[in-house]
Amino acid sequence: MDKKDSMTPDTIPQSTPVDGTVPAGRKNRRTVVIGVAAVAAVALVAGGVCGYRAYENHRVSMARQACQSAVTDLNKAVKSYEALLGADATTAALKTDATSVRDAKTLDALKQAAGAETPGMVKCDASDKIGLDAAAAKADKTAKGVKAAAKALESAVKAVESSKLDKTVADADGLYKATEGNVQDEKTREALKQAIAKRDAGAIAKAVKSVNDSKAAKEKADAEAKAKAEQEAQAQAAAEAAAQAQAQQSYSAPRQSYTPSYSGGSTSGGGSGSSVPDFVPSSGGYGVGSANDCDAACRAPIQH
């Protein structure tokens, strides 16, 4: 039996009509496919948009976190700088006089380091990643500047302290050399020498005071000894002068004085009279006159 003969009407495949119309069943299937595709396309688009927004939101969130971290680092740097600026060491260094340091340039560097302006705060208030990235970059740059300023300030303070110590050591060494043989207690100078070798500012200050006190004590003792010696010399000179004056008063040279005495005589009968002077020699308290005195009286002329 031929296969064609065995085919029944139900088994005969149905073909598309000659007029091109689509059977109702096939048309419905096409509509469903198109609808599903459309829904899928819409879902894909919607999913893409949502996915992009989610991705963009994630990027913004990460950028915001990075910005806030940078701002936090900046705040810490500013607080650290301000704390260093207000520290006791910095305050003392800023009050240092130029005569108290060996190198005055260290004070200029300190003033410059301490004069850095405190930067303004950065805000992470941008709504997009670009703005947040820019704010984070600004915060990072500013923080680096503040940290550099703090480091410069710290170095400047140490430089001033070192220069002060150099001046202290130099002055102490000068005092040590100048007081050789000029202190009452030489041990004070030895203590100063040891403090200088250790560059110990506290020990140097203490030793300098001891040396100055010892020097002052010796000067006082020397002054008192000198005054005493002068007084003794003056007293001795006064005693010698008094003794010499007394010796001059107790000694006088011998002196002689003569007091002539005349007695007149007359002769009676018109005769001529003559007078012979009587001499009473005076020897100034040393006895009678000498033979020379008598001879002079004897040789006196006779008046008629």
VENKARA-V814689 format. One record per residue. N is the residue number from 1. RES is the residue in three letters. SS is DSSP state (H for helix, E for strand, - for the rest). PHI is phi in whole degrees, 0 to 359 (NA if undefined). OMEGA is omega in radians with two decimals (none if undefined). Layout:
((N	RES	SS	PHI	OMEGA) (N	RES	SS	PHI	OMEGA))
This chain:
((1	MET	-	NA	-3.11) (2	ASP	-	287	-3.13) (3	LYS	H	297	3.12) (4	LYS	H	298	-3.13) (5	ASP	H	288	-3.08) (6	SER	H	276	-3.08) (7	MET	-	282	3.11) (8	THR	-	263	3.14) (9	PRO	-	299	-3.11) (10	ASP	-	286	-3.08) (11	THR	-	269	-3.13) (12	ILE	-	281	-3.12) (13	PRO	-	297	3.14) (14	GLN	-	268	-3.13) (15	SER	-	254	-3.14) (16	THR	-	294	-3.14) (17	PRO	-	304	-3.11) (18	VAL	-	295	-3.10) (19	ASP	-	282	3.07) (20	GLY	-	85	3.12) (21	THR	-	286	-3.11) (22	VAL	-	262	3.09) (23	PRO	-	298	-3.06) (24	ALA	H	299	-3.11) (25	GLY	H	295	-3.13) (26	ARG	H	292	3.14) (27	LYS	H	296	3.12) (28	ASN	H	294	3.13) (29	ARG	H	295	3.14) (30	ARG	H	294	-3.14) (31	THR	H	297	3.14) (32	VAL	H	295	-3.13) (33	VAL	H	298	3.14) (34	ILE	H	296	3.13) (35	GLY	H	296	3.12) (36	VAL	H	297	3.14) (37	ALA	H	296	3.14) (38	ALA	H	295	3.12) (39	VAL	H	299	3.13) (40	ALA	H	297	3.14) (41	ALA	H	296	3.12) (42	VAL	H	298	3.13) (43	ALA	H	296	3.13) (44	LEU	H	296	3.13) (45	VAL	H	297	-3.14) (46	ALA	H	297	3.11) (47	GLY	H	296	3.11) (48	GLY	H	296	3.13) (49	VAL	H	297	3.14) (50	CYS	H	296	3.13) (51	GLY	H	295	3.13) (52	TYR	H	296	3.13) (53	ARG	H	297	3.12) (54	ALA	H	295	3.12) (55	TYR	H	295	3.14) (56	GLU	H	294	3.09) (57	ASN	H	298	3.11) (58	HIS	H	294	3.11) (59	ARG	H	297	3.11) (60	VAL	H	296	3.13) (61	SER	H	298	3.12) (62	MET	H	295	3.11) (63	ALA	H	295	3.12) (64	ARG	H	295	3.11) (65	GLN	H	297	3.12) (66	ALA	H	296	3.13) (67	CYS	H	295	3.14) (68	GLN	H	297	3.09) (69	SER	H	295	3.11) (70	ALA	H	295	3.13) (71	VAL	H	294	3.10) (72	THR	H	298	3.11) (73	ASP	H	296	3.11) (74	LEU	H	295	3.13) (75	ASN	H	299	3.11) (76	LYS	H	296	-3.14) (77	ALA	H	296	3.14) (78	VAL	H	295	3.13) (79	LYS	H	296	3.12) (80	SER	H	295	3.12) (81	TYR	H	295	-3.14) (82	GLU	H	295	3.10) (83	ALA	H	295	3.12) (84	LEU	H	293	-3.13) (85	LEU	H	294	-3.13) (86	GLY	-	266	-3.12) (87	ALA	-	292	-3.12) (88	ASP	H	299	-3.12) (89	ALA	H	297	3.13) (90	THR	H	292	3.12) (91	THR	H	301	3.14) (92	ALA	H	295	3.14) (93	ALA	H	295	-3.14) (94	LEU	H	292	3.13) (95	LYS	-	272	-3.09) (96	THR	-	291	3.11) (97	ASP	-	275	-3.10) (98	ALA	H	297	3.13) (99	THR	H	283	-3.09) (100	SER	H	262	3.14) (101	VAL	-	238	3.14) (102	ARG	-	278	-3.14) (103	ASP	-	235	-3.09) (104	ALA	-	292	3.14) (105	LYS	H	294	3.13) (106	THR	H	295	3.11) (107	LEU	H	290	3.10) (108	ASP	H	296	3.13) (109	ALA	H	296	3.13) (110	LEU	H	293	3.14) (111	LYS	H	298	3.13) (112	GLN	H	292	-3.14) (113	ALA	H	293	-3.12) (114	ALA	H	281	-3.11) (115	GLY	-	266	3.13) (116	ALA	-	295	-3.12) (117	GLU	-	281	3.09) (118	THR	-	286	-3.08) (119	PRO	-	287	3.07) (120	GLY	-	284	-3.11) (121	MET	-	283	3.11) (122	VAL	-	260	-3.12) (123	LYS	-	247	3.10) (124	CYS	-	261	-3.07) (125	ASP	-	252	3.11) (126	ALA	-	288	-3.10) (127	SER	-	262	-3.12) (128	ASP	-	235	-3.08) (129	LYS	H	295	-3.11) (130	ILE	H	299	3.13) (131	GLY	H	296	3.13) (132	LEU	H	292	3.09) (133	ASP	H	296	3.12) (134	ALA	H	295	3.11) (135	ALA	H	296	3.12) (136	ALA	H	296	3.12) (137	ALA	H	297	3.12) (138	LYS	H	295	3.12) (139	ALA	H	296	3.12) (140	ASP	H	298	-3.13) (141	LYS	H	297	-3.14) (142	THR	H	295	3.12) (143	ALA	H	298	3.10) (144	LYS	H	298	3.11) (145	GLY	H	296	3.14) (146	VAL	H	294	3.12) (147	LYS	H	296	3.10) (148	ALA	H	295	3.11) (149	ALA	H	295	3.12) (150	ALA	H	294	3.12) (151	LYS	H	295	3.11) (152	ALA	H	296	3.13) (153	LEU	H	295	3.13) (154	GLU	H	298	3.13) (155	SER	H	294	-3.14) (156	ALA	H	294	3.11) (157	VAL	H	298	3.14) (158	LYS	H	296	3.13) (159	ALA	H	295	3.11) (160	VAL	H	294	3.12) (161	GLU	H	298	3.13) (162	SER	H	294	3.12) (163	SER	H	293	3.07) (164	LYS	H	297	3.13) (165	LEU	H	294	3.09) (166	ASP	H	301	3.13) (167	LYS	H	293	3.12) (168	THR	H	298	-3.14) (169	VAL	H	296	-3.13) (170	ALA	H	297	3.12) (171	ASP	H	296	3.14) (172	ALA	H	295	3.11) (173	ASP	H	294	3.08) (174	GLY	H	296	3.10) (175	LEU	H	295	-3.14) (176	TYR	H	300	-3.11) (177	LYS	H	289	-3.07) (178	ALA	H	286	-3.06) (179	THR	-	260	3.12) (180	GLU	-	297	-3.12) (181	GLY	-	77	-3.08) (182	ASN	-	242	3.11) (183	VAL	-	238	-3.14) (184	GLN	-	282	-3.14) (185	ASP	-	234	-3.09) (186	GLU	-	293	3.13) (187	LYS	H	296	3.13) (188	THR	H	295	3.11) (189	ARG	H	290	3.11) (190	GLU	H	294	3.09) (191	ALA	H	296	3.11) (192	LEU	H	294	3.13) (193	LYS	H	299	3.13) (194	GLN	H	294	3.12) (195	ALA	H	295	3.11) (196	ILE	H	296	-3.13) (197	ALA	H	297	-3.14) (198	LYS	H	275	-3.08) (199	ARG	-	53	3.13) (200	ASP	-	262	-3.06) (201	ALA	H	299	-3.14) (202	GLY	H	295	3.13) (203	ALA	H	294	3.12) (204	ILE	H	295	-3.14) (205	ALA	H	300	3.13) (206	LYS	H	294	-3.13) (207	ALA	H	292	3.11) (208	VAL	H	298	3.11) (209	LYS	H	297	-3.14) (210	SER	H	296	3.13) (211	VAL	H	295	3.13) (212	ASN	H	297	3.10) (213	ASP	H	296	3.13) (214	SER	H	294	3.11) (215	LYS	H	295	3.12) (216	ALA	H	296	3.12) (217	ALA	H	296	3.12) (218	LYS	H	293	3.11) (219	GLU	H	298	3.12) (220	LYS	H	295	3.13) (221	ALA	H	296	3.12) (222	ASP	H	295	3.14) (223	ALA	H	295	3.12) (224	GLU	H	294	3.12) (225	ALA	H	295	3.13) (226	LYS	H	294	3.12) (227	ALA	H	298	3.12) (228	LYS	H	295	3.13) (229	ALA	H	297	3.11) (230	GLU	H	295	3.11) (231	GLN	H	297	3.12) (232	GLU	H	296	3.12) (233	ALA	H	295	3.11) (234	GLN	H	296	3.12) (235	ALA	H	295	3.12) (236	GLN	H	294	3.12) (237	ALA	H	297	3.12) (238	ALA	H	295	3.12) (239	ALA	H	295	3.12) (240	GLU	H	296	3.12) (241	ALA	H	295	3.12) (242	ALA	H	294	3.12) (243	ALA	H	296	3.13) (244	GLN	H	294	3.12) (245	ALA	H	294	3.12) (246	GLN	H	295	3.12) (247	ALA	H	296	3.12) (248	GLN	H	292	3.14) (249	GLN	H	289	-3.10) (250	SER	H	280	-3.13) (251	TYR	-	241	3.07) (252	SER	-	224	-3.09) (253	ALA	-	283	3.13) (254	PRO	-	294	3.13) (255	ARG	-	231	3.11) (256	GLN	-	239	3.11) (257	SER	E	225	-3.09) (258	TYR	E	239	3.11) (259	THR	E	237	-3.10) (260	PRO	E	289	3.11) (261	SER	E	226	-3.09) (262	TYR	-	248	3.03) (263	SER	-	232	-3.08) (264	GLY	-	271	3.11) (265	GLY	-	237	3.14) (266	SER	-	230	3.12) (267	THR	-	251	3.13) (268	SER	-	280	3.11) (269	GLY	-	75	3.02) (270	GLY	-	76	3.12) (271	GLY	-	292	3.11) (272	SER	-	279	3.11) (273	GLY	-	257	3.11) (274	SER	-	222	3.12) (275	SER	E	238	3.13) (276	VAL	-	244	-3.09) (277	PRO	-	293	3.07) (278	ASP	E	264	-3.14) (279	PHE	E	257	3.04) (280	VAL	E	250	-3.07) (281	PRO	E	291	3.08) (282	SER	E	237	-3.10) (283	SER	-	254	3.10) (284	GLY	-	70	3.09) (285	GLY	-	88	-3.10) (286	TYR	-	254	3.11) (287	GLY	-	120	-3.10) (288	VAL	-	286	-3.13) (289	GLY	-	289	-3.12) (290	SER	-	276	3.12) (291	ALA	H	298	3.12) (292	ASN	H	298	3.11) (293	ASP	H	298	-3.13) (294	CYS	H	294	3.14) (295	ASP	H	299	-3.14) (296	ALA	H	295	3.14) (297	ALA	H	291	-3.12) (298	CYS	H	291	-3.10) (299	ARG	-	272	3.14) (300	ALA	-	293	-3.13) (301	PRO	-	292	3.13) (302	ILE	-	265	3.13) (303	GLN	E	266	3.09) (304	HIS	-	253	none))
